[in-house]
Amino acid sequence: MARINLLDTRTTSFGDLISNGKLYRVPPFQRDYSWMEENWEDLWLDILTLHTNSDASHYMGALVLQSSSTSEKEFTIIDGQQRLATLSIIAIAVIEKIRLLVEQAKEPEANQERQEILKRTYLSDRDPRSLRYSSKLLLNENNNDFYQSNLINLRRPLNIRSLSKSNQLLWQAFEYFSMQLEKLSEVIQDGEKLCKFFTDTIAQRFLFIQINVQDELNAYSIFETLNARGVVLSSTDILTNYIFSFFQGSSDLQIAQRQWKGIRNTVQMEKFTEFLYCYLSLKHYGVRRERLFRLVKKSVKNAQQAFDLLDQLENYSGLFIAFGNSNDEFWRDTPDNRIHVRELELFRVKQAYPTLFAGYQKFSEEDFTRLLKLVVVLSFRYTIVSSLNPNDLETLYNKVAIAIAGGNITNPRQVFDTLRPVYVQDEKFQQDFSLLSISTRGQKRKLVRYILGKLEADASSRRDDEDSFSIEHILPEVPTDEWLQSFTNAQVEEMVYRLGNLTPLESSFNRDIGQQNYQVKRDKYQQSVYTLTQRITAEEWTPDTLAARQRYLAQRAVHIWRSDFP
């Protein structure tokens, strides 16, 4: 890696940082404030730890700042805005508590002075014209007006529900820390102790590793080597700032802003890195998630190229979200596609997204459906049944995506020919399915329902809603002593979640038979509407009969989950 040109690296406290007369600015299009109660709670627990241990300090991680080319007093926050904003909100909450003491006539003159000192030190001096306070910390375009007008000036919004989500979170953070301060009975009624609590505990003992850099590429290089909270999202922020640096005129800026907001609202920032990875995998071989910014910087060098990138991201954003949600309106008119997308949801397969992006753009509707089915079958064989490493698929899917986008692959058959090395052959698939065991607890339960539903449809041509039946464990999850005459404890543990031990059954039947012996269960199975269950007719249920049933199901599975291409 090339040497990173750092202007400065130091350990600094929140107090030293914010009270040094400098201005810290969040770039206009960087992500909105997003911390929630779990983040606030973690921070508050750290504060309480410091409060009860006067010798301790707490590191808040890396704070990456970009120096201004025009002023030594101004810095752009590349990483750390969530933490700085939240600590500033705590300062506002403390100042509000001291203001209330003044209203209650508790040391009014001293507390009024304390309030003014805290504001000047940690927020800002009052503007002599408007007599309003403005912050040393400037948030992004969506949050800054609310932060300055309401939080800094302690003005409760008239209608909280009318605020944007991020501004609601800013206000909720203020209310959360105000409530926590009220619980500090030894501090809350004394202005001097409130000041000491903030200045000595929060301002001085919350420490950052401050890293000053000259440009976005330096910052991104740091994110490749630092393992700190917020790295992925901050990398996205750097990318955003880089793209918008090309838009100088107000008209271009407004157009780009509308596009970016649409992309951001569709994809959501926590998914943006994965989305960008999928898009770039249409154009570049061997894309690495930690090098996305470098790829973009190589291809975007002017405003037109920046607009072209936004156009492409906007074009693919809806498709990206639809691939992760079978109920998306995107699939309303293509029920077969909806079914296949739901299967990919169950399998949690995303490696194929670049190939599916390209196929959707280049193939006919019929061929795209065949491509989706192929990806489902390949994924089920490779990932679900044979438990091979899904990451190994990324290289091939990347190759296929570029070939489709470039016109070198024009139909699903050619896709299959390229993916043939990772298509698990029938013999291995049948062998692996014969031993397949999947827990029926938690998220895996939906996967078991899916497999049983497909097996039942093959046996009877029934296509019931998978939620319409219960999963019956022939050998019960908690077997009685009678069951333990046929199965050892070790065999129970090994076999209770084997596919051969599971079958669809009406919920009422399932409740009736519970942990009954096999003969009682078998009689009930004959009354079931499910053919797969009616066929359970063995004289006794043992490890051997369970394994034999699963071998039969594996034979059927070979035909159910099979590629259309020989």
ROGUTI-864203 format. One record per residue (C-alpha): x negated, y, z. Coordinates in steps of 0.001 Angstrom, whole numbers, padded with zeros to 6 digits, always signed. Each point is the difference from the previous one (the first is absolute). Layout:
XYZ/...
***
This chain:
+000000+000000+000000/-001267+003501-000804/-001144+002120+002880/+002875+001925+001571/-000640+003720+000402/+001251+000797+003505/-000146+003573+001228/+000352-000979+003632/+000769-002937+002234/+000642+000442+003689/+002102-001055+002963/+002455+002701+000957/+002975+000391+002310/+003436+001149-001045/-000474+003120+002100/-003350+000943-001527/+001386-000635-003458/+003189+002025+000259/-001262+002846+002189/-002999+000968-002106/+001731+002659-002109/+000204-002192-003099/+002976-000858-002170/+000940-003584-000924/+002238-000474-003005/+001853-003114-001170/+000039-000023-003830/+003444+000982-001369/+000781-003366-001562/-001494-002266+002626/+002442-002416+001661/+002509+001323+002511/-000148-000450+003737/+000842-003654+000606/-000900-000969+003567/+002866-001619+001897/+000756-000948+003598/-002323-003001+000048/-002883+002300-001003/+000982+002637+002550/+000302-002637+002700/-003478-001364-000727/-001432+003505+000194/+001850+000780+003233/-001286-003180+001651/-003526+001083-000931/+000704+003413+001546/+001232-001573+003240/-003116-002167+000148/-002197+003105-000217/+002214+001815+002501/-000596-002671+002639/-003691-000472-000815/-001862+003299+000008/-003243-001527-001299/+001472-001597-003138/+000155+001239-003587/+002010-001270-002949/-001173-000135-003624/+002654+000886-002561/-001989-001279-002963/-001439+001856-002971/+001162+003483-000984/-001030+000725-003585/-000036+003657-001044/-000828+001601-003321/-001786+003327+000225/+001465+002979-001804/-001994+001482-002857/+001214+003503+000898/-000039+000163+003801/-002120-001502+002745/+003011+000214+002294/+002393-002162-002043/+000115-003782-000374/+002276-002371-001879/+001066-003059+001999/-000722-003089-002096/+000701-002469+002814/+001377+000729+003468/+003048+002185-000571/+002376-002332+001880/-002215+000024+003094/-000711+003733-000056/+003662+000859-000559/+001093-002224+002884/-002578+001393+002444/+001100+003518-000973/+003610-000973+000689/-001010-001120+003494/-001574+003440+000509/+003300+001584-001054/+001915-002231+002429/-002298+001009+002885/+000390+003692-000881/+003785-000448-000051/-000086-001498+003515/-001991+002966+001271/+002455+002401-001678/+002828-001678+001909/-001892+000565+003258/-000132+003699-000869/+003782-000009-000539/+000415-001695+003383/-002050+002808+001609/-002746-002414+001106/-003200+002085+000020/+001410+001919-002970/-002991+002283-000580/-002640-002730+000315/+001971-002471-002082/+000733+002632-002668/-003747+000593-000288/-000713-003745-000112/+002547-000342-002784/-001638+002777-002028/-003510-001432+000476/+001070-003468-001102/+001707+001424-003082/-003033+002074-000998/-002404-002868+000646/+001823-002961-001533/+002568+001533-002359/-000736+003535-001165/+000215+003647+000916/+003285+001765-000499/+000386+001903-003267/+000102+003727+000961/+002637+000703-002657/+002506-002826+000402/-000932-000811+003625/+000213-003685-000965/-002614-002641+000569/-001542-001879-002907/-002117-003081+000353/-003675-000652-000500/+001276-003203-001561/+001929+000321-003288/+001989-003064-001049/+001060-001009-003512/+002636+001738-002091/+002869-002106+001367/-000872+000392+003685/-001764+003303+000448/+003008+002361-000031/+001774-002042+002659/-003182-000391+002033/-000701+003736-000012/+003559+001305+000331/+001399-002465+002511/-002730-001809+001880/-002626+002710+000365/+002678+002566+000865/+001976-002411+002225/+003255+000336-001954/+002310-002999+000094/+001440-000788-003467/+003731+000639-000323/+000726-003339-001675/-002668-002655+000466/+001765-002459-002295/-000255+002424-002902/-003792-000063+000183/-002169-002175-002215/-001134-003284+001533/-003527+001253+000667/+001204+003222+001629/+002366-002030+002168/-003030-002033+001087/-001915+003178+000876/+002849+001162+002205/+000498-003457+001509/-003706-000089+000855/+000397+003285+001869/+003017-001351+001883/-001788-003278+000790/-003023+001679+001559/+002210+002529+001811/+001866-002923+001570/-003247-001764+000964/-001314+003178+001644/+003132+000138+002138/-000960-003390+001453/-003287+001396+001351/+001536+001129+003281/-003340+001075+001467/-000645+002330-002943/+003239+001242-001523/+000944+002627+002590/-003437+001640+000204/-001299+002183-002827/-003621-000315+001080/+000215-003808+000042/+001735-000029-003384/-002823+002083-001456/-002621-002208+001602/+001777-003128-001285/-000222+001256-003565/-003346+001813-000045/-002016-002490+002070/+001622-003273-001073/+001350+000398-003531/-002043+002828-001452/-003401-001089+001294/+000111-003788+000329/+001647-000953-003285/-002998-000292-002305/-000345-000209-003773/-002861-000966-002250/+000104+003125-002160/-001279-000516-003548/-000276+002982-002326/-000253-000723-003719/-000329+002116-003130/+002531-001656-002301/+002605-002750-000369/-002422-002581-001376/-002200+000330+003075/+003085-000463+002164/+001128-003034-001945/-003452-001564+000326/+000326+000354+003748/+003327-001830-000033/-001711-002902-001745/-002318-000415+002988/+001999+001144+003013/+002496-002299+001697/+002297+002565+001561/+003736+000416+000374/+001712+001542-003010/-002724-000818-002528/+002285-001341-002739/+002486+002831+000188/-002755+002585+000221/-001528-001413-003166/+003373+000585-001651/-000034+003555+001296/-003401+000608-001568/+001272-001328-003314/+003019+002304+000168/-002132+003032+000792/-002321-000827-002891/+002825-000275-002536/+001590+003276+001100/-003305+001833-000140/+000436+000157-003812/+003316+001899+000098/-000757+003704+000262/+003045+001743-001469/+003193+000164+002036/+002057-001584-002786/-002274-003045-000337/-000208-000268+003746/+003781-000023+000404/+000456-002668-002686/-002709-002181+001526/+001446+000547+003444/+003440-001210-001095/-001531-003063-001632/-002109-000818+003021/+002922+000356+002378/+002027-002372-002155/-002811-002567+000004/-000550+000402+003726/+003690-000337+000816/+000286-003107-002160/-003120-001870+001044/-000552+001323+003538/-003544+000806+001053/-000648-003187+001964/+000420-001948-003262/-001753+002456-002286/-003447-001601+000110/+001434-003369-001066/+002034+001722-002715/-003039+001842-001352/-001999-003238+000072/+002671-001727-002114/+000102+002853-002493/-003778+000222-000399/-000159-003783-000448/+001826+000549-003296/-003009+001903-001308/-003141-001155+001818/-001594-003363+000754/-001009-000870+003555/+001836+002832+001739/-000906+000280+003683/+002381+001671+002413/-002794+001880+001739/-001154+001510-003335/+003288+001297-001392/-000973+003642+000379/-003192-000500-001973/+001938-001545-002889/+002457+002894-000045/-002783+002566+000146/-001708-001582-003014/+003135+000245-002127/+001562+003254+001238/-002123+003059-000700/+002505+002668-001039/+003620+001081+000464/+001314-001918-003018/-001532-003256+001227/+001407+000693+003461/+003459+000477-001521/-000418-003198-002013/-000795-001907+003198/+003033+001448+001781/+002177-000921-002993/-001222-003592+000143/+000390-000287+003758/+003505+001425-000248/+000801-002469-002770/-001089-003043+002029/+001080+001094+003496/+003593-001214-000276/-001122-003326-001464/-002508-000500+002835/+002690+000463+002651/+002472-002176-001918/-002456-002912-000060/+000100+000033+003796/+003790+000216+000312/+002332-002383-001824/+002971+002155+001048/-001377+003017-001829/+002362+001521-002576/-002780-000622-002515/+001158-003636-000287/+003743+000695-000074/+000459-001060-003632/-002505-002889+000030/+001162-002574+002568/-002674-002537-001001/-002706+002570+000631/+001576+000810+003364/-000202-003686+000984/-003662-000282-001011/-000943+003238+001787/+001659-001312+003152/-002141-003128-000284/-003146+002117-000235/+001194+001920+003074/+000293-003269+001907/-003455-001097-001123/-001472+003438+000828/-001818-000012-003329/-001381+003325-001236/-003078-001102-001921/+002094-000313-003163/+001315+003577+000051/-002482+001342-002614/+000945-002827-002388/+003696+000645+000637/-000511+003755-000552/-001542-000692-003387/+002547-002674-000929/+002930+002271+000799/-001409+002699-002278/-001047-002225-002905/+002221-003109-000082/+003588-000401-001117/+002596-000321+002748/+000223-003747-000557/-003770-000477+000075/-000332+002117+003122/+002485-002283+001774/-002041-003024-001117/-003129+001725+001318/+001655+000588+003373/+001016-003642+000201/-003528-001117-000892/-001460+002148+002783/+002527-001442+002470/-000810-003600-000925/-003746+000577+000010/+000195+001800+003367/+002144-002689+001601/-002336-002756-001107/-003245+001847+000717/+000770+001976+003161/+002984-001551+001784/-000518-003734-000583/-003713-000449-000695/-001002+002865+002354/-002803+001252-002236/-001455+003466+000493/+002298+002525-001759/-002830+002517-000237/-001652-002251-002567/+002922+000786-002317/-000776+003718-000122/-002836-000294-002521/+002104-001994-002457/+003084+002196+000384/-002236+003044-000540/-001335-001561-003216/+003490-000864-001233/+001356+003480+000793/-002716+001705-002036/+000504-002457-002872/+003757+000631-000076/-000454+003780+000233/-002541-000131-002827/+002175-002161-002251/-002277-003065+000135/+002667-002057+001816/+003460+000404-001495/+002153-002732+001547/+000426-002124+003176/-001526-003073-001638/-003308+001829-000401/+000250+001127+003620/+000377-003637+001059/-003005-001037-002105/-002130+002574+001841/+001372-000938+003423/-000202-003748-000595/-003125-000378+002231/+002071+001022+003056/+003156-001905-000933/+000022-002880+002515/+000406-003204-001997/+002985-002302+000622/-001955-002751+001754/-001578+002307+002560/+003206+001999+000447/+001995-003187+000670/-002597-001255+002435/-000122+003310+001886/+003806+000318+000062/+000201-003552+001460/-001839+001305+003076/+001482+003511+000147/+000991+001244+003447/+001551+003423+000584/+001215+001344+003325/+003681+000902+000081/-000645+002821+002451/-000408+003696-000792/-000547+001211-003576/-000837-003504-001237/+003626-001007+000564/+001072+001857-003156/-002613-001867-002001/+001293-003355+001264/+003565+000982-000924/-001177+000915-003470/-001757-003341-000545/+002944-002031+001326/+002382+002076-002109/-001986-000720-003171/-000195-003713+000824/+003757-000119+000650/+000745+001818-003267/-002096-002601-001804/+001846-002873+001728/+003554+001289-000363/+000004+003069-002264/+001341+001939+003020/-001266+003580+000200/+001134+001033+003442/-001224+003077+001780/-003025-001171+001953/+001403+001637+003126/+003105-002211-000231/-001648-003055+001550/-001946-000855+003121/-003407-001662-000108/+000458-003424+001552/-003015-001668+001624/+000728-003718-000317/-002621-000715+002645/+000985+002746+002495/-002422+002761+000947/+000460-001094+003629/+000548-003767-000255/+001653-002108+002695/-001609-003092+001513/+001945-002118-002485/-001696+001797-002903/-003391-000485+001648/+000396-003728-000390/-000566+000495-003756/-002405+002971+000086/-002995+000673+002239/-000474+003531+001354/-002801+000519-002518/+002247-001128-002861/+002785+002339+001166/-002413+002941-000049/-001290-000977-003436/+003290-000886-001687/+002840+002053+001435/-000554+002805-002576/-000874-002242-002939/+002307+000647-002970/+001080-003636+000080/+001428+000556+003481/+002090+003019-001034/+003327+000114-001808/+002854+002483-000592/+003061-000497+002221/+003202+001845+000897/-000501+002093+003129/+002927-001649+001800/-001433-003474-000687/-003396+001137+001191/+001457+001130+003330/+001969-003225+000395/-002895-002420-000401/-002753+002009+001719/-002565-002479+001375/+002177-003084-000526/-001583-003239-001124/-000583-000719-003667/+003048-002262-000474/+002357+002744+001210/-001707+002530-002228/+000008-002280-003054/+003752-000520+000277/+000529+003752+000135/-002282+000542-002988/+002361-002056-002164/+002736+002590+000671/-002188+002890-001177/+000614+001790-003297/-003750+000051-000649/-001160-002813-002280/-003542+000214+001344/+001375-000800+003459/+002493-002688-001122/-002936-001941-001430/-001524-000511+003449/+001139-003611+000473/-003044-001863+001356/+000704-002526+002756/-002341+001809+002383/-001992+003213+000104/-003703-000637+000503/-003244+001613-001133/+000046-002307-003011/+003559+000864-001121/-000697+003705+000514/-003139-000211-002148/+001835-002017-002670/+002754+002622-000231/-002569+002756-000368/-001804-001880-002762/+003329-000166-001873/+000571+003735+000530/-003523+000653-001297/+000832-001847-003223/+003020+002266-000498/-002045+003088+000911/-002370-000670-002897/+002922+000457-002395/+001626+002910+001862/-003120+002187+000225/-001467-000617-003444/-001281+002331-002694/+001996+000262-003225/-003231-000618-001902/-001488-003505-000457/
***
